Amino acid sequence: GAVVSQHPSRVICKSGTSVKIECRSLDFQATTMFWYRQFPKKSLMLMATSNEGSKATYEQGVEKDKFLINHASLTLSTLTVTSAHPEDSSFYICSARAPVFGETQYFGPGTRLLVL
Amino acid sequence: KQEVTQIPAALSVPEGENLVLNCSFTDSAIYNLQWFRQDPGKGLTSLLLIQSSQREQTSGRLNASLDKSSGRSTLYIAASQPGDSATYLCAVSASNTGKQFYFGTGTSLTVIP
């Protein structure tokens, strides 16, 4: 149990386009989901926290208009990178948490974004 | 803001050796600390979770300790194997800001057969 999926696993897009990444909790209801990004050979950086049905809370330095997060249901959160640029190329990972699991977060497999 | 540091950044050991990975954090007001493993290009696999009230956790060949007052945790790997080669990340969850994780910089481990 406690499986989190991400789609797509890999995406290549042209500069200026928008890309949507989905994060799904497959077998549990996630009240909170987190979005991280990871640069090559660097650690994960928390981007934002999203609670189902409310606006996401963004970390300092993360542009909310650039990275749109929607958590419309208890099993799905989406991250949309708007008007993507090459510097947005990164590895994006989501995690999900549910009260039944206490404070344990379950991580998705990640999405690699390459903006040309 | 919480800052998490891991030393060493990279480690190469021969198979069979016992090894210790270190993690330090600046704010001792944590909720819990977790050690993860990440294989190249992959997501994270949780290894051990230590609550702030606990001193250590063990799973198989892995043992993690936590000294909250000094802001330190160690991950001990016994009898290392080539399959242990990966990047190991520690993360702490804040006790007063939504409990999201702050990740360390990672230790890249290579176990040589």
Chai-1 contact restraints between the chains, C-beta under 6 A:
chainA,res_idxA,chainB,res_idxB,connection_type,confidence,min_distance_angstrom,max_distance_angstrom,comment,restraint_id
A,F34,B,Q100,contact,1.0,0.0,6.0,A-B,restraint_1
A,S43,B,F103,contact,1.0,0.0,6.0,A-B,restraint_2
A,S43,B,G104,contact,1.0,0.0,6.0,A-B,restraint_3
A,S43,B,T105,contact,1.0,0.0,6.0,A-B,restraint_4
A,S43,B,G106,contact,1.0,0.0,6.0,A-B,restraint_5
A,L44,B,F103,contact,1.0,0.0,6.0,A-B,restraint_6
A,L46,B,Q100,contact,1.0,0.0,6.0,A-B,restraint_7
A,T49,B,G98,contact,1.0,0.0,6.0,A-B,restraint_8
A,T49,B,Q100,contact,1.0,0.0,6.0,A-B,restraint_9
A,I93,B,G43,contact,1.0,0.0,6.0,A-B,restraint_10
A,E103,B,N32,contact,1.0,0.0,6.0,A-B,restraint_11
A,E103,B,K99,contact,1.0,0.0,6.0,A-B,restraint_12
A,F107,B,G43,contact,1.0,0.0,6.0,A-B,restraint_13
A,F107,B,L44,contact,1.0,0.0,6.0,A-B,restraint_14
A,G108,B,G43,contact,1.0,0.0,6.0,A-B,restraint_15
A,P109,B,G43,contact,1.0,0.0,6.0,A-B,restraint_16
A,G110,B,G43,contact,1.0,0.0,6.0,A-B,restraint_17
